[in-house]
Every structure is written in structure tokens, then in C-alpha cells.
């Protein structure tokens, strides 16, 4: 999915969750907070991949918008675990 498709798909989300870990955490946090919230006034929440299964996944529904950043460091497995689990509960993930 290119940037324009992503923007058209998600510009009306009631909230968008961004999940990341390790070397991708800074990008995950700043993209959600600075770009979506501060620049576009869109509701977001950044979640550490290691904390996703401590309650966060319980509020994800089929249409909840979720983006997972997967890095290439020692914490990659944390993000991969979320990425592999999401299709079981959600149809609106990237």
C-alpha cells in the first residue's frame, strides 16, 4: 500500500494504534504523536509491542486501525508476534 492509499484508507479513523519495539520505537512514538496528533489532529496511541498482550489486544476489534512497525534488531520478535496475531482479531491492520 502506498502513502496515498494509506491516507485515503485511514484519514477518518476514530483512533489509530501504532505498535513498535526496539529500534522502531522512536519512529512509532513520534509518528503517532507528532505527525498524526499534533499536525493532523487525529487520535492515536503508540504501544510498545511487548505490552500489546497486556490488555491492549482486548480492545482491538475487527475494524480497529492498527499499524505495526517491525524492525531488524533484538526486539524484532516482539513486533512479529503482534503482526502474526493481528489477523486473528482484526481486518484493518498494516
C-alpha positions as CSV (number, residue, x, y, z in Angstrom):
1,X,0.0,0.0,0.0
2,X,1.5,3.4,-1.0
3,X,1.2,6.6,1.1
4,X,-1.8,7.9,-0.8
5,X,-3.8,4.7,-0.4
6,X,-2.9,4.6,3.3
7,X,-4.0,8.2,3.8
8,X,-7.3,7.6,2.0
9,X,-8.0,4.4,4.0
10,X,-7.2,5.9,7.4
11,X,-8.0,9.7,7.4
12,X,-11.4,9.1,9.1
13,X,-10.3,6.6,11.7
14,X,-11.8,7.3,15.1
15,X,-8.4,6.2,16.5
16,X,-5.3,4.5,15.1
17,X,-3.0,2.4,17.1
18,X,0.7,2.2,16.2
19,X,2.8,-0.7,17.6
20,X,6.6,-0.9,17.6
21,X,9.6,-2.0,19.6
22,X,13.4,-1.7,19.7
23,X,14.9,0.5,17.1
24,X,11.4,1.2,15.7
25,X,10.0,2.6,18.9
26,X,11.2,6.1,18.3
27,X,9.6,6.2,14.9
28,X,6.4,4.6,16.2
29,X,6.0,7.1,19.0
30,X,6.9,10.2,17.1
31,X,4.8,9.3,14.0
32,X,1.8,8.7,16.2
33,X,2.2,11.7,18.4
34,X,3.9,14.4,16.2
35,X,2.5,13.6,12.8
36,X,-1.0,12.3,13.4
37,X,-1.9,14.0,16.7
38,X,-0.1,17.4,16.6
39,X,-0.1,18.0,12.8
40,X,-3.4,16.5,11.8
41,X,-5.4,16.3,15.0
42,X,-6.1,12.6,14.5
43,X,-6.5,10.4,17.6
44,X,-3.7,7.9,18.0
45,X,-2.0,5.7,20.6
46,X,1.5,4.3,20.4
47,X,2.0,0.9,22.0
48,X,5.2,-1.0,22.8
49,X,5.0,-4.3,21.1
50,X,6.0,-6.1,24.3
51,X,3.0,-4.5,26.1
52,X,0.4,-5.3,23.4
53,X,-0.6,-8.6,25.0
54,X,-1.1,-7.0,28.5
55,X,-4.6,-5.7,27.8
56,X,-4.2,-3.7,24.6
57,X,-5.3,-6.6,22.3
58,X,-8.5,-6.9,24.3
59,X,-9.8,-3.5,22.9
60,X,-8.9,-4.3,19.3
61,X,-11.9,-5.2,17.2
62,X,-12.3,-6.3,13.5
63,X,-12.4,-2.7,12.2
64,X,-9.8,-1.1,14.6
65,X,-7.0,0.5,12.7
66,X,-3.6,-0.8,13.7
67,X,-0.1,-0.3,12.2
68,X,2.8,-2.5,13.3
69,X,6.4,-1.4,12.8
70,X,8.8,-4.4,12.5
71,X,12.5,-3.6,13.0
72,X,15.5,-5.7,12.4
73,X,17.0,-5.7,15.9
74,X,16.9,-7.9,19.0
75,X,13.3,-6.9,19.7
76,X,12.0,-7.9,16.2
77,X,10.3,-11.0,17.6
78,X,8.1,-8.8,19.8
79,X,6.7,-6.9,16.8
80,X,6.5,-10.1,14.7
81,X,4.4,-11.7,17.5
82,X,1.9,-8.8,17.2
83,X,2.0,-8.9,13.4
84,X,1.2,-12.6,13.3
85,X,-1.6,-12.4,15.9
86,X,-3.5,-9.4,14.4
87,X,-5.1,-11.3,11.6
88,X,-6.9,-13.5,14.2
89,X,-8.8,-10.5,15.6
90,X,-8.5,-7.6,13.2
91,X,-9.1,-6.9,9.5
92,X,-7.8,-3.3,9.5
93,X,-4.1,-3.6,10.1
94,X,-0.9,-2.6,8.3
